[in-house]
Amino acid sequence: MSVTRAWAWLIALTATSTAVAATGLSGRWLALVVLALAWAKAELILNRYLHLAQAPNIARGFALGLALFMLALTGLAVAIP
């Protein structure tokens, strides 16, 4: 995937986040949807803009760290009313 296509995906994901927020969805469901979109955006940035896809070992470490962080945020989103 080229950097231009990655940029287009980032714009689409950002627009989707904005559209979801504008729907009036709130609470846990809004948090979960926005976190999922943010996770996808973070993966795109790490793998395409920072070219970590070319360094698989480092990419796996970043993916693990990101996954743990996002799972912690998801847990908070579900646990806090």
N, C-alpha and C positions, 0 to 999 in steps of 0.2 A: 504494500500500500504506500502510495506516495504521501509526501507531507501535505500536499494540497487536498488529497482525499481525507487524510486524517483531520485536517482543519475543517473540512465540510462536515465530517461526522461530529466533531466537537460543537460546531454551530447547531447542528440538528439536535444533539443531545441537550444543549443549553435551551434551545427553543422548546423542546419537550418538557424540560423542567419548569420553564415559565408557564407553559400551557397547563401543566398539571396544577401548579400553584393557583392559576387563575380559575380553575374549575370550582373552587370552593372546598376542595378536599382538605381535611384538617386532621390534626392529631397524629396518631400512630401511622395511619395509612399514608398520609402525606410524607411523613418522615421516612418511611420505608421505601417509597417510590423514589424520592429525591436521593436517598442514600444509594440506591441501586444505580441511578443515573450517574451520580458522582463517582461511583466505583468504576463504571465503564469509561468515564472521561479520564480518570486517573490512569487506568490501564493503557488507554490510547496515548496519553502524554508520555508515560514511561517507555512504552515500546516503540512509538513512532517518532516523537520529537526528540527524545533522549537517546534513541537508537539502542535501547537495552535488549532488543530482540537479537542483536548481533553478539551479545554477551550473555548466553543462556544461564550461566551460574549466577551472575549478578542479578539478572532478571528474576530468577526464581526467588532469590533472597528478598528483593523488593516486593514481589508478588505476595510472598508469605507475610511480610510486615504489613502490607496494605490490607491483606485479608484479615489479619488479626485485629487491626485498627478498625476496619469497617464492621467486623463482627461485634466488637465491643460497642461501637456506636449503635448498631442495630439492637443489641441487648438493652442499651439505655433507652432507646426509642420505644421498645416494647414494655420495659419495666416501669418507666415513668408515665403516669397518667396525663 
